[in-house]
Amino acid sequence: MANSDFLDQLRAIVGDEYVIDHREDLLVYEYDGSVDRSMPRAVVLPANTDEVSRVMALAYEAGITVVGRGSGTGLSGGAITPPDGLQVAFPRMNQILEVDSVNRTALVEPGVINLDLDNYVRKFGMRYAPDPSSQRACSLGGNIAENAGGPHCLAYGATTNHVIGMEVVLEDGEVVYLGGQAREATGYDLRGAFVGSEGTFGIATSILVRLLPTPESVRTFLGIFPDIDSACTAVSAVIGYGIVPAALEMIDALSIKAVQNVTDAGYPNDAGAVLLIELEGLHEEVEEVTRDVESALWDTGAADVRIAEDDAERERLWVGRKTAFGAFGTIAPNYYLVDGVVPRTQLTQMLRKVSEVSERYGITIANVFHAGDGNLHPCMLFDAREPGVMESAMAAAAELMQECAALGGTLSGEHGIGLEKKEFMPLVYEDEDMAAMQRVREAFAPQNRLNPGKIFPDGSYYRPSPHPASHTAALYA
Ligand SMILES: Cc1cc2nc3c(=O)[nH]c(=O)nc-3n(C[C@H](O)[C@H](O)[C@H](O)COP(=O)(O)OP(=O)(O)OC[C@H]3O[C@@H](n4cnc5c(N)ncnc54)[C@H](O)[C@@H]3O)c2cc1C
């Protein structure tokens, strides 16, 4: 089918103004939060499931690949669309369709912004627990595709623990429902398979999520440490006391500097690292565990332990944590964030490796991360206009991925594999494991028309030159 015929038929489905195909207009759709870039042939903005289904059927018939796009905050290149592919985005499907206070569920469209859902249901005394640091911008559709995590996922689990079911359009336009309509479902957990499938199984058009009651009591601690080693020891000590905090985040000295450049979060400028710890539960329970948290922090060398006195102070501490990545702009114009996981007990070892790699490559690396989960986010700060610096950052990242795998960890805590980390999959999976995963994908998308070229190693990227694949290839040679 000629491109012009394809576009005409798309316009007939969604309306003229909801098909974007001018080069200038497509510029904002050629990237996400990662380093890859590719301009799709067109972007379509459907208004409902029926339109999504007809768009998918049309693309399927025309042999055109389709990539879903939420808010484009993904950090692994998931929404990057091949040049001949069609991007389907959801700014028009952004309604909270229903909130059921009795059963504590909400039915939402995929374009709903994570924080908008949480703010809305708080009016009913409930909350949506998964809270990615990008929650002001990222969408529920993107969250389920990446199985997003967040600071409060330490106690409550990642997105998959909060999704009950969803309506999905398959690659040929068929509409199916995965999971339950109530809080429990029987049979194969196809819902669980879909969450985290990075847009390769289908396009979610509505999502039924689980809500939690807002806790009776919340207490937020700032543990201030002279160095990162003692802060790492404190992380293990807190968990060692048998405490599962709602959140346990680490912010290193460089990140503190960046945050304090843009907002006064109350982090001391001379700290080597701070831990942001939150307890939630019944008043008595929180009161009792408070003593254990304080002991764990003092015993491991805290220079000071502060407790937020009111909601405003608590909010300030969290704003600092959640704006850290943006604040890195005050230190360098570009950043590249590595998402790796190690067992909590290996945090000290891993952060020493980060510091060694930083020195050897001459790249500044800041660390702000979900310490309780052992989920690191070494963030390389650089100026991409400097020749060779991007290649060095990629090579340094590859070393960090290798170290995570060697320490018994894995490649991603929450950002997904996408384009960014697919060549590292052999570090943690045998060929047979990956073949088995691809057979599962074939059950959902036999023609592999949805988000192809992601997750599994195939050597392809959409990276502005210089192409870093040479580093990756060298690592596996
Ligand atoms: C500053 C910053 C902080 C971040 N912090 C966190 C964090 O704490 N935790 C975390 O987990 N992530 C974090 N992220 C990463 C990112 O925000 C998450 O991966 C988020 O889930 C992506 O949502 P999105 O709407 O932007 O999706 P996009 O980037 O648009 O897309 C992500 C993937 O979802 C697929 N997709 C989108 N919509 C649909 C749909 N309806 N159906 C099927 N597939 C779909 C896309 O094809 C793509 O593969 C952060 C990112 C930034 C920039």
The ligand as an SDF file (V2000), in Angstrom:
LIG
                    3D

 53 58  0  0  0  0  0  0  0  0999 V2000
   13.4320   11.6650   35.4340 C   0  0  0  0  0  0  0  0  0  0  0  0
   12.9580   10.2550   35.2560 C   0  0  0  0  0  0  0  0  0  0  0  0
   12.7480    9.4670   36.3750 C   0  0  0  0  0  0  0  0  0  0  0  0
   12.2920    8.1550   36.2290 C   0  0  0  0  0  0  0  0  0  0  0  0
   12.0540    7.4110   37.3470 N   0  0  0  0  0  0  0  0  0  0  0  0
   11.5560    6.1670   37.2250 C   0  0  0  0  0  0  0  0  0  0  0  0
   11.2630    5.3870   38.3910 C   0  0  0  0  0  0  0  0  0  0  0  0
   11.4490    5.8060   39.5410 O   0  0  0  0  0  0  0  0  0  0  0  0
   10.7770    4.1480   38.1950 N   0  0  0  0  0  0  0  0  0  0  0  0
   10.5440    3.6380   36.9420 C   0  0  0  0  0  0  0  0  0  0  0  0
   10.0920    2.5050   36.8210 O   0  0  0  0  0  0  0  0  0  0  0  0
   10.8320    4.3590   35.8360 N   0  0  0  0  0  0  0  0  0  0  0  0
   11.3030    5.5980   35.9350 C   0  0  0  0  0  0  0  0  0  0  0  0
   11.5730    6.3330   34.8110 N   0  0  0  0  0  0  0  0  0  0  0  0
   11.3760    5.7280   33.4760 C   0  0  0  0  0  0  0  0  0  0  0  0
    9.9700    5.9550   32.8310 C   0  0  0  0  0  0  0  0  0  0  0  0
    9.3530    7.0990   33.3690 O   0  0  0  0  0  0  0  0  0  0  0  0
    9.0960    4.7180   33.0210 C   0  0  0  0  0  0  0  0  0  0  0  0
    9.6380    3.6270   32.2910 O   0  0  0  0  0  0  0  0  0  0  0  0
    7.6320    4.9140   32.5910 C   0  0  0  0  0  0  0  0  0  0  0  0
    6.9060    3.7450   32.9210 O   0  0  0  0  0  0  0  0  0  0  0  0
    7.4630    5.1900   31.0960 C   0  0  0  0  0  0  0  0  0  0  0  0
    6.1580    5.6860   30.8960 O   0  0  0  0  0  0  0  0  0  0  0  0
    5.8150    6.5690   29.6010 P   0  0  0  0  0  0  0  0  0  0  0  0
    4.3630    6.8450   29.6330 O   0  0  0  0  0  0  0  0  0  0  0  0
    6.6950    7.7230   29.4850 O   0  0  0  0  0  0  0  0  0  0  0  0
    6.1050    5.4900   28.4560 O   0  0  0  0  0  0  0  0  0  0  0  0
    6.9350    5.6380   27.0960 P   0  0  0  0  0  0  0  0  0  0  0  0
    8.3250    6.0310   27.3550 O   0  0  0  0  0  0  0  0  0  0  0  0
    6.1450    6.4690   26.1310 O   0  0  0  0  0  0  0  0  0  0  0  0
    6.8860    4.1300   26.6010 O   0  0  0  0  0  0  0  0  0  0  0  0
    7.5010    3.1140   27.3500 C   0  0  0  0  0  0  0  0  0  0  0  0
    7.1080    1.7690   26.7550 C   0  0  0  0  0  0  0  0  0  0  0  0
    5.7210    1.5610   26.9330 O   0  0  0  0  0  0  0  0  0  0  0  0
    5.1210    1.1660   25.7170 C   0  0  0  0  0  0  0  0  0  0  0  0
    3.7450    1.6510   25.7760 N   0  0  0  0  0  0  0  0  0  0  0  0
    3.3100    2.9140   25.9940 C   0  0  0  0  0  0  0  0  0  0  0  0
    1.9750    2.9340   26.0550 N   0  0  0  0  0  0  0  0  0  0  0  0
    1.5470    1.6630   25.8600 C   0  0  0  0  0  0  0  0  0  0  0  0
    0.2700    1.0320   25.8200 C   0  0  0  0  0  0  0  0  0  0  0  0
   -0.8690    1.7270   25.9690 N   0  0  0  0  0  0  0  0  0  0  0  0
    0.2180   -0.2930   25.6060 N   0  0  0  0  0  0  0  0  0  0  0  0
    1.3410   -1.0360   25.4510 C   0  0  0  0  0  0  0  0  0  0  0  0
    2.5820   -0.4830   25.4820 N   0  0  0  0  0  0  0  0  0  0  0  0
    2.6650    0.8410   25.6870 C   0  0  0  0  0  0  0  0  0  0  0  0
    5.9840    1.8230   24.6540 C   0  0  0  0  0  0  0  0  0  0  0  0
    5.8600    1.1680   23.4030 O   0  0  0  0  0  0  0  0  0  0  0  0
    7.3580    1.6440   25.2580 C   0  0  0  0  0  0  0  0  0  0  0  0
    7.8610    0.3520   24.9700 O   0  0  0  0  0  0  0  0  0  0  0  0
   12.0490    7.6310   34.9310 C   0  0  0  0  0  0  0  0  0  0  0  0
   12.2560    8.4450   33.8050 C   0  0  0  0  0  0  0  0  0  0  0  0
   12.7030    9.7320   33.9600 C   0  0  0  0  0  0  0  0  0  0  0  0
   12.8980   10.5750   32.7310 C   0  0  0  0  0  0  0  0  0  0  0  0
  1  2  1  0
  2  3  1  0
  2 52  2  0
  3  4  2  0
  4  5  1  0
  4 50  1  0
  5  6  2  0
  6  7  1  0
  6 13  1  0
  7  8  2  0
  7  9  1  0
  9 10  1  0
 10 11  2  0
 10 12  1  0
 12 13  2  0
 13 14  1  0
 14 15  1  0
 14 50  1  0
 15 16  1  0
 16 17  1  0
 16 18  1  0
 18 19  1  0
 18 20  1  0
 20 21  1  0
 20 22  1  0
 22 23  1  0
 23 24  1  0
 24 25  2  0
 24 26  1  0
 24 27  1  0
 27 28  1  0
 28 29  2  0
 28 30  1  0
 28 31  1  0
 31 32  1  0
 32 33  1  0
 33 34  1  0
 33 48  1  0
 34 35  1  0
 35 36  1  0
 35 46  1  0
 36 37  1  0
 36 45  1  0
 37 38  2  0
 38 39  1  0
 39 40  1  0
 39 45  2  0
 40 41  1  0
 40 42  2  0
 42 43  1  0
 43 44  2  0
 44 45  1  0
 46 47  1  0
 46 48  1  0
 48 49  1  0
 50 51  2  0
 51 52  1  0
 52 53  1  0
M  END
$$$$
